[in-house]
Amino acid sequence: MAEHPFQPLKPAVLPESEHAMEEFAEFLRQEAINPPKVNELFKIPEGLSLAWQGVFDGVAGYYERQSTNNRLNLISLEKRSWIMEDENLSEFEMLSTATRMKEKGNEEFRKGNLVQAQVLYVSAVATFPTPDVMNNLAACCLRLNQYDKAEKFATEALDMHLFTNSLSAAKAYFRRSTARLHLADFSGALEDVKAAQELNPGEQSIKDLLQNAMSLNEAVKTPTDVADYLRKHLNDTTYTMTFAEGLSHIAKSGMGYIRLPLAVQEDMKNTVGAISF
C-alpha cells in the first residue's frame, strides 16, 4: 500500500501548541478582567506644539468617549495599536494616511459613488479620527438615507471641539439638523439649525431648513402624527453595492500606509498656529 502523503504531527509538537493555546486563553481572560486603558493604546507623542497638543487631546477625548462601556470599540482601538506596532507606524503617519483616505473618499463622493466614499471615510476615522472626516461621513450617510448614522457622525465631529473653521462647524450642525428632522426630533433639529445660522447667517439652505424645522415643530405633535411622519421619511433606498463590496473594491486599489521621514514628522510636531479642520 502506498504511503499516505499526509503525516501526523509529531508528539513533540503538541505540548508547544497546547501551551500556546493556554497562553492565548489566559491573555483573553486577563483582557476581560483588566482591559487596557485608552491612554495605553493611544499614546500622544511628546514634544508637540500647542496646536498639535490640542488636536491630540481632542482625539484622545474621542477615544475615551467611544470606549467607555463599549468593549468592541476598545478592541478596535487595541487592534489599531497592534497594527501601528507591527508596521512601525507613528501617529503622524496614521494621520497622513487618514487624510489620503479622506481625499480619495471625496473623489468618490463627487462621482456619486456613495458606498465607496463611505468605506473610505469610515477607514479614515478608524485610522485617525478628525472632525472633517466625520463631517463628510455625515453628509455621505444623509445621501444614503442613513439618518441615525448621519446624526451620530455629525455629533462626534462637533463633540471633538476641534473645528477651526466656522463654516465647517455650520455644516455639521446643518447635517445633524437634517438627520434629526428625518428622525422626527424636531426640537433638536431646530436647535441645531439655529446654531448653524449663527455660524453662517447668509446661507440660503440654512434659512430654508430653519423654516422647515419651525413648521414641523408646530405641525407634528401627536404620537400618531409622528408615526405617520416617520413612515414617509424613513424609506430605505436600495443601492447596487453593499458596504462589504465597497470595502473589497477599496482593498483592490492597493492603498497602503503613508511613510513620513523623521524630519518631516518633527516639522509637523512644531507647527505653529491652529490646525485647520
C-alpha positions as CSV (number, residue, x, y, z in Angstrom):
1,M,0.0,0.0,0.0
2,A,1.3,3.4,-0.9
3,E,2.4,5.6,2.0
4,H,-0.3,8.3,2.8
5,P,1.0,11.7,1.8
6,F,-0.1,13.4,5.0
7,Q,1.9,12.6,8.1
8,P,0.6,13.0,11.6
9,L,2.0,15.7,13.8
10,K,5.0,14.6,15.9
11,P,4.1,14.2,19.5
12,A,6.8,16.7,20.5
13,V,4.9,19.5,18.7
14,L,1.7,19.0,20.6
15,P,2.8,20.4,24.0
16,E,4.0,23.6,22.3
17,S,0.7,24.0,20.6
18,E,-1.3,23.4,23.7
19,H,0.9,25.7,25.7
20,A,0.4,28.5,23.1
21,M,-3.4,28.0,23.3
22,E,-3.3,28.1,27.1
23,E,-1.3,31.3,26.9
24,F,-3.7,32.9,24.5
25,A,-6.7,31.8,26.6
26,E,-5.1,33.3,29.7
27,F,-4.4,36.5,27.7
28,L,-8.1,36.7,26.9
29,R,-9.1,36.1,30.5
30,Q,-6.8,38.9,31.7
31,E,-8.1,41.2,29.0
32,A,-11.7,40.6,30.1
33,I,-10.8,41.2,33.8
34,N,-8.5,44.1,33.3
35,P,-9.0,45.7,29.9
36,P,-6.3,48.1,28.6
37,K,-6.8,51.8,29.2
38,V,-7.3,54.2,26.3
39,N,-4.1,56.1,27.2
40,E,-2.2,52.9,26.9
41,L,-3.5,52.3,23.3
42,F,-3.5,55.9,22.0
43,K,-0.2,57.5,23.0
44,I,0.1,61.2,22.5
45,P,3.5,62.0,21.0
46,E,5.9,64.0,23.1
47,G,7.3,67.5,22.2
48,L,4.1,68.7,20.4
49,S,3.4,72.3,19.7
50,L,0.4,73.8,21.5
51,A,-1.6,73.5,18.2
52,W,-0.9,69.8,17.8
53,Q,-1.4,69.1,21.6
54,G,-4.9,70.4,21.2
55,V,-5.6,68.1,18.3
56,F,-4.3,65.1,20.0
57,D,-6.1,65.9,23.2
58,G,-9.3,66.1,21.2
59,V,-8.6,62.7,19.6
60,A,-7.9,61.2,23.0
61,G,-11.2,62.5,24.3
62,Y,-13.0,61.0,21.3
63,Y,-11.4,57.6,22.0
64,E,-12.4,57.9,25.7
65,R,-16.0,58.6,24.8
66,Q,-16.1,55.8,22.3
67,S,-14.6,53.2,24.5
68,T,-16.5,54.0,27.7
69,N,-18.7,50.9,28.4
70,N,-18.1,49.8,24.8
71,R,-15.8,46.8,24.7
72,L,-16.0,46.5,20.9
73,N,-14.7,50.0,20.4
74,L,-11.9,49.4,22.9
75,I,-10.9,46.2,21.0
76,S,-10.9,48.2,17.7
77,L,-8.5,50.7,19.3
78,E,-6.4,47.9,20.6
79,K,-6.2,46.4,17.1
80,R,-5.1,49.8,15.8
81,S,-2.3,49.9,18.3
82,W,-1.2,46.4,17.2
83,I,-1.1,47.5,13.6
84,M,1.0,50.5,14.4
85,E,3.4,48.3,16.4
86,D,3.6,45.7,13.7
87,E,4.0,48.2,10.8
88,N,6.2,50.6,12.9
89,L,3.9,53.5,12.2
90,S,3.7,56.8,14.0
91,E,0.6,58.8,14.8
92,F,1.6,61.4,12.2
93,E,1.8,58.6,9.6
94,M,-1.6,57.4,10.7
95,L,-2.9,60.9,10.3
96,S,-1.4,61.3,6.9
97,T,-2.9,58.0,5.8
98,A,-6.3,59.0,7.1
99,T,-6.0,62.3,5.2
100,R,-5.3,60.5,2.0
101,M,-8.3,58.2,2.6
102,K,-10.5,61.2,3.1
103,E,-9.3,62.8,-0.1
104,K,-10.0,59.6,-2.0
105,G,-13.4,59.5,-0.3
106,N,-14.1,63.0,-1.5
107,E,-13.3,61.9,-5.1
108,E,-15.7,59.0,-4.9
109,F,-18.4,61.2,-3.3
110,R,-18.1,63.7,-6.1
111,K,-18.5,60.9,-8.6
112,G,-21.7,59.7,-6.9
113,N,-20.0,56.5,-5.7
114,L,-21.5,56.9,-2.2
115,V,-20.7,53.4,-0.8
116,Q,-17.1,53.6,-1.9
117,A,-16.9,57.1,-0.3
118,Q,-18.4,55.8,2.9
119,V,-15.9,53.0,3.1
120,L,-13.0,55.4,2.7
121,Y,-14.4,57.8,5.3
122,V,-15.0,55.0,7.8
123,S,-11.5,53.7,7.2
124,A,-10.1,57.2,7.7
125,V,-11.9,57.5,11.0
126,A,-10.6,54.1,12.1
127,T,-7.1,55.2,11.1
128,F,-7.0,58.6,12.7
129,P,-10.3,60.3,13.6
130,T,-10.7,64.0,12.7
131,P,-13.9,66.2,12.7
132,D,-13.6,67.0,9.0
133,V,-13.8,63.3,8.0
134,M,-16.7,62.7,10.3
135,N,-18.4,65.7,8.9
136,N,-18.0,64.3,5.4
137,L,-19.2,60.9,6.6
138,A,-22.3,62.5,8.0
139,A,-23.0,64.1,4.5
140,C,-22.5,60.7,2.9
141,C,-24.8,59.0,5.3
142,L,-27.5,61.6,4.6
143,R,-27.3,60.8,0.9
144,L,-27.6,57.1,1.7
145,N,-30.7,57.8,3.9
146,Q,-28.9,56.5,6.9
147,Y,-30.2,59.3,9.2
148,D,-29.3,57.7,12.5
149,K,-25.7,57.3,11.4
150,A,-25.6,60.8,10.0
151,E,-26.7,62.2,13.3
152,K,-24.1,60.1,15.1
153,F,-21.1,61.2,13.0
154,A,-22.2,64.9,13.0
155,T,-22.4,64.7,16.8
156,E,-19.0,63.1,17.1
157,A,-17.5,65.8,14.8
158,L,-18.9,68.5,17.0
159,D,-18.0,66.8,20.3
160,M,-14.3,66.9,19.4
161,H,-14.4,70.7,19.6
162,L,-11.6,70.9,17.0
163,F,-13.3,72.9,14.2
164,T,-11.3,76.0,13.4
165,N,-13.5,77.0,10.5
166,S,-16.9,78.3,11.5
167,L,-18.4,77.2,8.1
168,S,-17.3,73.6,8.7
169,A,-19.0,73.7,12.1
170,A,-22.1,75.2,10.5
171,K,-22.2,72.2,8.0
172,A,-22.0,69.8,10.9
173,Y,-24.9,71.4,12.7
174,F,-26.8,71.6,9.4
175,R,-26.3,67.9,8.7
176,R,-27.3,66.9,12.2
177,S,-30.4,69.1,12.0
178,T,-31.3,67.4,8.7
179,A,-30.8,64.0,10.1
180,R,-32.9,64.9,13.2
181,L,-35.7,66.2,11.1
182,H,-35.9,62.8,9.3
183,L,-35.8,61.1,12.7
184,A,-38.7,63.3,14.0
185,D,-36.5,65.0,16.6
186,F,-37.9,68.4,15.7
187,S,-36.8,70.3,18.8
188,G,-33.2,69.0,18.3
189,A,-33.3,69.8,14.6
190,L,-34.5,73.4,15.4
191,E,-31.7,73.9,17.9
192,D,-29.1,72.7,15.5
193,V,-30.2,74.7,12.5
194,K,-30.3,77.9,14.7
195,A,-26.7,77.1,15.7
196,A,-25.8,76.7,12.0
197,Q,-27.4,80.0,11.2
198,E,-25.4,81.8,13.9
199,L,-22.2,80.5,12.3
200,N,-23.2,81.1,8.7
201,P,-26.2,83.6,8.6
202,G,-26.1,84.2,4.9
203,E,-26.5,80.6,3.7
204,Q,-29.9,80.1,2.0
205,S,-30.1,76.4,2.5
206,I,-29.8,77.0,6.3
207,K,-32.6,79.6,6.1
208,D,-34.8,77.1,4.2
209,L,-34.1,74.3,6.7
210,L,-34.9,76.7,9.6
211,Q,-38.3,77.4,8.1
212,N,-39.0,73.7,7.6
213,A,-37.9,72.8,11.1
214,M,-40.1,75.5,12.6
215,S,-43.1,74.4,10.6
216,L,-42.7,70.7,11.5
217,N,-42.1,71.5,15.2
218,E,-45.5,73.2,15.2
219,A,-47.4,70.8,12.9
220,V,-46.3,67.3,14.1
221,K,-47.4,67.0,17.7
222,T,-49.2,63.8,18.5
223,P,-47.8,60.2,18.5
224,T,-49.9,59.4,15.5
225,D,-48.6,62.4,13.6
226,V,-45.0,61.4,14.4
227,A,-45.7,57.8,13.3
228,D,-47.2,59.0,10.0
229,Y,-44.3,61.3,9.5
230,L,-41.7,58.6,10.1
231,R,-43.3,56.3,7.7
232,K,-42.9,58.9,5.0
233,H,-39.4,60.0,5.8
234,L,-37.5,56.7,6.7
235,N,-37.8,55.0,3.4
236,D,-34.8,52.8,2.7
237,T,-33.1,53.1,-0.7
238,T,-31.6,50.1,-2.3
239,Y,-28.1,50.6,-3.6
240,T,-26.3,48.3,-6.0
241,M,-23.2,47.9,-3.9
242,T,-23.1,46.8,-0.3
243,F,-20.7,48.1,2.3
244,A,-18.7,44.8,2.2
245,E,-18.4,45.0,-1.6
246,G,-17.3,48.6,-1.3
247,L,-14.6,47.5,1.2
248,S,-13.4,44.9,-1.3
249,H,-13.3,47.5,-4.0
250,I,-11.1,49.7,-1.9
251,A,-8.9,46.9,-0.9
252,K,-8.1,46.1,-4.5
253,S,-6.9,49.6,-5.0
254,G,-3.7,48.7,-3.1
255,M,-3.8,51.7,-0.8
256,G,-1.2,51.4,1.8
257,Y,0.1,53.4,4.8
258,I,2.0,56.6,4.1
259,R,5.5,56.7,5.4
260,L,7.0,60.0,6.6
261,P,10.7,60.8,7.1
262,L,11.5,61.6,10.7
263,A,12.5,65.2,9.7
264,V,9.0,65.8,8.3
265,Q,7.4,64.4,11.4
266,E,9.5,66.7,13.6
267,D,8.5,69.7,11.4
268,M,4.8,68.7,11.8
269,K,5.2,68.5,15.6
270,N,6.5,72.1,15.7
271,T,3.6,73.5,13.6
272,V,2.7,77.0,14.9
273,G,-0.9,78.2,14.8
274,A,-4.2,76.4,14.6
275,I,-4.5,73.2,12.7
276,S,-7.3,73.7,10.1
277,F,-10.4,71.4,10.2
